[in-house]
Amino acid sequence: MGTEQNLEAAMDRPAWAPPEVDLERPSTARIYDYMLGGLHNFAIDRQMAEQVLAVGPQIRLTAHANRGFLRRAVEFLAAAGIRQFLDLGSGIPTVGNVHEAAHRVAPDAKVVYVDVDPVAVAHSLAIVEGDERVTVVQADIRDTDAILSDPRVTGALDFTQPVAVLIVAVLHFVPDADDPARIVARLRDAIVPGSYLGISQVATFPFELTAEQRAVADRYTKANAVALRSREQIGAFFDGLELVEPGLVDPAEWRADGDVTDMFPSYAGVARKP
Ligand SMILES: C[S@@+](CC[C@H](N)C(=O)[O-])C[C@H]1O[C@@H](n2cnc3c(N)ncnc32)[C@H](O)[C@@H]1O
């Protein structure tokens, strides 16, 4: 990185940025925050986001549609009696967070947020400070056993009772080499019957990209290790579980309560452990 960019990065560092944050590397959490209209992102994130949006401007709608799916899924789960939520890859808090949606329906619900990104963790901690119903943990979803045995997680959630595990817009950041199916299977095994799993993930392009689009997509997918998956591959994450209506669909269409937006290919579902 040149001196000019270093200077820009230094000037861009606000007081709230945790010291371990590398301002020279784009972060998926902060790119997503930017796409949702949030303020917790840096020049390098905005630059990457704008390059991606230039290839697929619908990605902004996808981010909003995904966030809508997350809210409706939590409302559905709370209405179905779920009182414990494990939100993995929870992101930077923005409008309509999991604990807010859950507490609207069930004020006693427990929520554990887990994210690998220090900015997401710092902001989650700040907004839930003093709320004993919400726990925030910095961890990598790939360290599934460590998360499931973390005393903060086991102290907040009773795994002998139903838990909703949410992995929303996260698994495309887990490459095949890290065996996402094994991660999801480990989580499925950890929850009792009557628990739920909610997943959304970006899918493979249903159209041919131009050389220019491919170059930007490759750059983004390399920088963020994005793994696009087919509908079948995403559906396989729910093996052994029963998808609730309407099954595996576009996040915008999952129990939609407003206008369904045109969007980038993506699939979402919520399934119950029988
Ligand atoms: C696109 S955001 C989704 C945020 C939220 N789940 C939502 O749907 O609004 C993806 C989040 O996953 C987090 N993430 C990516 N890889 C992760 C990993 N290996 N372990 C934990 N979190 C991860 C990122 O830091 C980011 O906050």
The ligand as a MOL file (V3000), in Angstrom:
LIG
                    3D

  0  0  0     0  0            999 V3000
M  V30 BEGIN CTAB
M  V30 COUNTS 27 29 0 0 0
M  V30 BEGIN ATOM
M  V30 1 C -22.7230 -10.6420 5.4070 0
M  V30 2 S -22.4720 -10.5230 7.1440 0 CHG=1
M  V30 3 C -24.0020 -11.1990 7.8030 0
M  V30 4 C -24.3740 -10.6190 9.1510 0
M  V30 5 C -25.7080 -11.1350 9.7270 0
M  V30 6 N -25.6850 -12.5760 9.9340 0
M  V30 7 C -26.8520 -10.7770 8.8090 0
M  V30 8 O -27.3430 -11.6680 8.1060 0
M  V30 9 O -27.2470 -9.6140 8.7680 0 CHG=-1
M  V30 10 C -21.3590 -11.8780 7.4000 0
M  V30 11 C -20.7780 -11.9230 8.8040 0
M  V30 12 O -20.1250 -13.1750 8.9840 0
M  V30 13 C -18.9260 -12.9400 9.6960 0
M  V30 14 N -18.0200 -14.0550 9.4050 0
M  V30 15 C -17.3990 -14.3370 8.2360 0
M  V30 16 N -16.6420 -15.4260 8.3740 0
M  V30 17 C -16.7910 -15.8480 9.6570 0
M  V30 18 C -16.2490 -16.9190 10.4100 0
M  V30 19 N -15.4020 -17.7700 9.8570 0
M  V30 20 N -16.6320 -17.0560 11.6960 0
M  V30 21 C -17.4890 -16.1760 12.2690 0
M  V30 22 N -18.0190 -15.1250 11.6150 0
M  V30 23 C -17.6760 -14.9650 10.3210 0
M  V30 24 C -18.4270 -11.6050 9.1780 0
M  V30 25 O -17.5270 -11.0090 10.0800 0
M  V30 26 C -19.7320 -10.8450 9.0490 0
M  V30 27 O -20.0340 -10.1420 10.2240 0
M  V30 END ATOM
M  V30 BEGIN BOND
M  V30 1 1 1 2
M  V30 2 1 2 3
M  V30 3 1 2 10
M  V30 4 1 3 4
M  V30 5 1 4 5
M  V30 6 1 5 6
M  V30 7 1 5 7
M  V30 8 2 7 8
M  V30 9 1 7 9
M  V30 10 1 10 11
M  V30 11 1 11 12
M  V30 12 1 11 26
M  V30 13 1 12 13
M  V30 14 1 13 14
M  V30 15 1 13 24
M  V30 16 1 14 15
M  V30 17 1 14 23
M  V30 18 2 15 16
M  V30 19 1 16 17
M  V30 20 1 17 18
M  V30 21 2 17 23
M  V30 22 1 18 19
M  V30 23 2 18 20
M  V30 24 1 20 21
M  V30 25 2 21 22
M  V30 26 1 22 23
M  V30 27 1 24 25
M  V30 28 1 24 26
M  V30 29 1 26 27
M  V30 END BOND
M  V30 END CTAB
M  END
